[in-house]
């Protein structure tokens, strides 16, 4: 039986072997095969890394036996010998995962040095200083990466030696000082580990390879993988490459350059280099590097060669390249190339220009853009050059950044907002009662709640920044102050929040406004020509509708009417309706609300002229529109203890509050999410849904007479049984036809339902004949399928499930395909079988998540709906989903 091949010489690989050789190894192989001057070496596969862990962190059997002949091959190519004191071969040992993870894993340079080979390098180069500079670097790097000795311990010794010699820079150290440094570094290793520094190059190599495998699971690599959605199962390759030296004198150097500017996308070489330096010096900040443009003056021929190579590499890979190079004794070597990381604005410009240059197609340009990154372009953000005093970090719940005064009350936020004051609404969490304050605030900061809490969902919907679940905040509402550690932040203190990172920052900081370039619009235009899914928006008012339309929404997929009820001017009327003891009393209150609702629907239908507007009838339980029971009881108790009980006005106030408290307690539920809400309200109180339907069709009739093309779609929430929809549909149609007849107009309307609970999905064939459309409410569907309370799960145990890999993603942010997705697929199949013409979409938070959009494409939904600021993301995500799922 032939052993598995773990080791590939560079000439044996190619660019399409990235999964096996890692990105770096595949590119080194590709560059070798296209004839570039690449120092030779070999790659140990990602499979070897995974087997290393499967073997209990031991190198897999047969690996070392493949490494030894590979070393001989590199010796032959370089004309040097590993461990030979006369003409020694030195190598670098570097990680290289299939997905670029810059700086996350470990590297060892100058491996193969000991007293004998250092003397050999000195003789071969005629440069004793160079040889022992490499040796001291190697000991420090090996000591840090392989032996686990803190790097600062070496740095402290280095500083002492520089001070003793009276120099500022490492490059000024004499050969004698460097030799002394080697002795001191070795003594530190012996002191820290109890054993001498290894002199055998083969032992050094084996330990270095093991250390790189280990670095796949170091803390920073794990954090980076989680943040970027990189699976733990990828593993890293190890690249062993013959060293070339940029620190051999003033005719040698090293640098890193991009073929285009990674900040702006401008087509111009962008990078830095240092003469008489090794690669780590450029990024370590020890010396100030020079701009790559300066190389044109310092060494025109090397600059010409590098420019030509950079152009050829970009043409070969059809992407902007990040290139590492070394100049050794006037000869240029290319050490690495990879697709360069850049800002989202640069990525968009580069993709569009590469397409216009004929290097890539429109489809390839669209595939190049990360939809998640688009949010950075749609909101104000903190200036990258700003100095920040970060005082706490919470969850990045809604992107964008904002500064303002701390305010703890929604009423106060509204009051100050109306005067032009910029405020940040701060609280333990938010409720629907706070909607007016959230509208007035620049941003929202809460100490509890997760990425799909009320504050997060509403803030994203409004396009406002939010930081949630910032448990470092200890809020004292009574004193209007919060503490972070020992620091107090009273109401009125200026703070800044960054909803993209979760940072809370002291004071006001410089911001950058969104800049939507022509290239950005071009990518979206190309996306629209590719995608199959329609993209709608969730919007509850004319400004949001207008914003959605500006961002390219093809209609409103969800208009939540409960937000309209939360207007402070309406709350007393809503509460009067809820507290009504008789049907006539309730209808009287609803009659007051009717013209207000009609005005709401008039505005949003007019803003979406020619496009559908899907209006969800009242969904939350009625108790959400009433005061908090505990606070009300305290108010009553305080009145009884402090007020004049003989005063008739006080008596009336207490009595009214007691009646209200009784109603609040009567409406309280053990589990409101599964309680008296949605269409259950419409069944118990049909007059509420009747008022809303009447308002919708009266507004539509007015607009038709004004020449506006209106397309109202009425959505019934939370059905579990076809009879619910049958009853409420009949009522809605009767009202629609009554108004159409009375006004003498035609209204193009539809009636459909939300699919939010498993029973509705599993009986979709019974429900579908009564609906023109289904709309998956995946927030509630996720809760009911998983049995998770969203706010409780995110705030308590969901992090444990993610950390222990029980769940790969937060199911409220990324659709759970195996559970929720399976239910959705059953629903789609049953619904379309019973009603082939039914339109099916999604209007939960998942409608703006690219992974979830891809699943919607896979199960052949017709549309997705998301918050206005996520519409461009959904347009791009839908195009990428169509490309991924094309036949």
Beta strands, then each sheet from edge to edge (+ up, - down):
strand 1: 7-9
strand 2: 41-44
strand 3: 81-82
strand 4: 88-89
strand 5: 91-97
strand 6: 107-111
strand 7: 236-242
strand 8: 253-258
strand 9: 270-275
strand 10: 290-291
strand 11: 321-328
strand 12: 331-339
strand 13: 381-382
strand 14: 390-393
strand 15: 395-398
strand 16: 401-407
strand 17: 423-427
strand 18: 443-446
strand 19: 465-468
strand 20: 473-476
strand 21: 481-484
strand 22: 487-490
strand 23: 494-498
strand 24: 503-506
strand 25: 511-512
strand 26: 534-538
strand 27: 555-560
strand 28: 612-616
strand 29: 711-716
strand 30: 750-755
strand 31: 773-776
strand 32: 839-842
strand 33: 863-867
sheet 1: 1+ 2- 7+ 5- 6+
sheet 2: 3+ 4+
sheet 3: 10+ 9- 8+ 11- 12+
sheet 4: 13+ 25-
sheet 5: 14+ 24- 23+ 16- 17- 18- 19- 15+
sheet 6: 20+ 21- 22+
sheet 7: 26+ 27+ 28+ 29+ 30+ 31+ 32+ 33+ 26+
end
